[in-house]
Amino acid sequence: MTTDNTAAWDQFAEDYQRLAGITTDAAHYGPDIATEAELRLLGDLKGRRVLELGCGAGQCSIAFARAGATAIGIDSSAAQIEHGRRLAEAAEVRVELRRGDMADLAFLRADSIDVAFSSYAFQYVEDLGRVFRQVHRVLRVGAPLVFSLPHPAYFLVDEDSGTPPRIGGSYFERGPQRYEWGGVTFTAFHHSFSELYMGLARASYRVDLIHEPEPLAGAPRSWFWREAMEWMPRTIIFRARKEGN
Ligand SMILES: C[S@@+](CC[C@H](N)C(=O)[O-])C[C@H]1O[C@@H](n2cnc3c(N)ncnc32)[C@H](O)[C@@H]1O
């Protein structure tokens, strides 16, 4: 587990939840883009077992439970999970929220999950191949892993460099990258497009969808909004299906 990020999320959780204002009505893929209500990448969730990796305060898992799924969320931050328990109680839905590392799914039986999902958490994981392999074990054959993370190109944009935005880093840089929110330091990792695609292929998934959503037109902007998001997709979404064991 990346303990510095765990501590950072514990410290920042309450501010993050207040600033981000994430809905529990529909699963979200990132700031200022369409939600699952419009994108429909997960299919009908009624009666399905859905695993959310890096669930934060579990807003997406709550949305899955509302859609009739058995929702299981895992996150390394106790403060995020605690916030999620309060949200689930307020929403009057049952969601299993667990504190733990998403790369350790030993608590789940093989071939027991119908949909695996992650929104904006994979950038905090250095060894994504390990996560892909763990998720592969617990998914049923043909079942999807759907995830979003910062677009590998947007990751390099210097958001405060003006219009048009400038590149602030090298695409080839693979080391940890630190950034600050509200005085709290987080560590993220730049996963290139080929690393994501080939990582999935190597772990025996077949990628069946890649989406680079544009910002929603005419919608009120979130706390995350920057003009740079008009120039470059901030988010990339992958859907990959488990091939045989
Ligand atoms: C940007 S938040 C996104 C949370 C949630 N998916 C959402 O969209 O609101 C990233 C989350 O990933 C979690 N996280 C980071 N690394 C993790 C790991 N290795 N295992 C489990 N959770 C992790 C953090 O604790 C944090 O709650």
The ligand as a Gaussian input file, in Angstrom:
#p B3LYP/6-31G(d) Opt

LIG

0 1
 C       -9.435000      10.751000      -6.375000
 S      -10.018000       9.636000      -5.154000
 C      -11.350000       8.902000      -6.068000
 C      -12.325000       8.213000      -5.171000
 C      -13.566000       7.703000      -5.855000
 N      -13.253000       6.683000      -6.840000
 C      -14.290000       8.856000      -6.488000
 O      -14.306000       8.924000      -7.707000
 O      -14.814000       9.682000      -5.760000
 C       -8.794000       8.330000      -5.159000
 C       -9.018000       7.272000      -4.099000
 O       -8.142000       6.192000      -4.350000
 C       -7.762000       5.650000      -3.094000
 N       -6.552000       4.845000      -3.283000
 C       -5.326000       5.261000      -3.693000
 N       -4.468000       4.220000      -3.767000
 C       -5.170000       3.114000      -3.381000
 C       -4.845000       1.729000      -3.255000
 N       -3.623000       1.269000      -3.553000
 N       -5.806000       0.878000      -2.833000
 C       -7.044000       1.335000      -2.524000
 N       -7.418000       2.628000      -2.640000
 C       -6.490000       3.512000      -3.078000
 C       -7.591000       6.875000      -2.206000
 O       -7.630000       6.561000      -0.837000
 C       -8.762000       7.746000      -2.682000
 O       -9.896000       7.552000      -1.888000

